[in-house]
Amino acid sequence: MLEAAMLLTAIAVDLTLGEPPARIHPVVWIGKLIAALERLPIRSPRLQLAYGALMPLVGILVFVGPAWLVLDYLRQASPPAYFLLGTFLLKSTFSIRGLFRATEGVRRPLAAGDLPQARAALHSLVSRDTSSLGHPLVAAAAVESVAENTSDSIVAPLFFFVLLGLPGALAYRVINTFDAMVGYHGRYEYLGKASARLDDLANLVPARVTALILVLAG
């Protein structure tokens, strides 16, 4: 019952207030840990592959383990503190308002015919070069990104919260952040391979649930 109230409160906080300040945002701290871990100078592809497999496990141990211990203690010692901390941490794992605002940042200038502004706003949704995209491709890129981010930013963390509680939602956010930062071809071909595959596995069910939701919404 308390977890259901925590979920509803976290959603309400997200819709009304949006993201917490960067200096206290858990995802920002996850990003700082990833940036520190990837700086280790490893040149061998095999060693990069092995080290890359350890990186998300380190992230989960550093962020999920202590959070689970503190919350487990507070659940008995101070239910109000448990509720407040749990709501804050849960809110940090998803972003409904942030995704909506990023989407509106593209939709409005596109509807007004301001293609340069729409291209610039699209950078908040995609990492690719948008400078040469025409009106149809900007719209298509935005729709595609919203569909993907609906799974990553909303459905998946809430799915894991319902399935595994707050530790599950936090673990998913750690895995997804690793994929977002190092799960690419090229420079991170070997270092980020495990993170990318782990993210694929974590999204196996949420991505399909999201697809069903989008079909029903359409």
Buried (B, 14 or more C-beta within 10 A) or exposed (E): EEBEEBBEBBBEBBEEEBBBEEEEBBBBBBBEBBEEBBEEEBEEEEEBBBBBBEBBBBBBEBBBEEBBEBBEEBBEEEEEBBBBBBBBBBBBBBBBBBBEEBBEBBBEBBEEEEBEBBBBBBBBBBEEEBEEBEEEEBBEBBBEBBBBBBBBBBBBBBBBBEEEBBBBBBBBBBBBBBBBBBBBEEEBBBBBBBBBBBBEEBBEBBBEBBBEBBEEEE
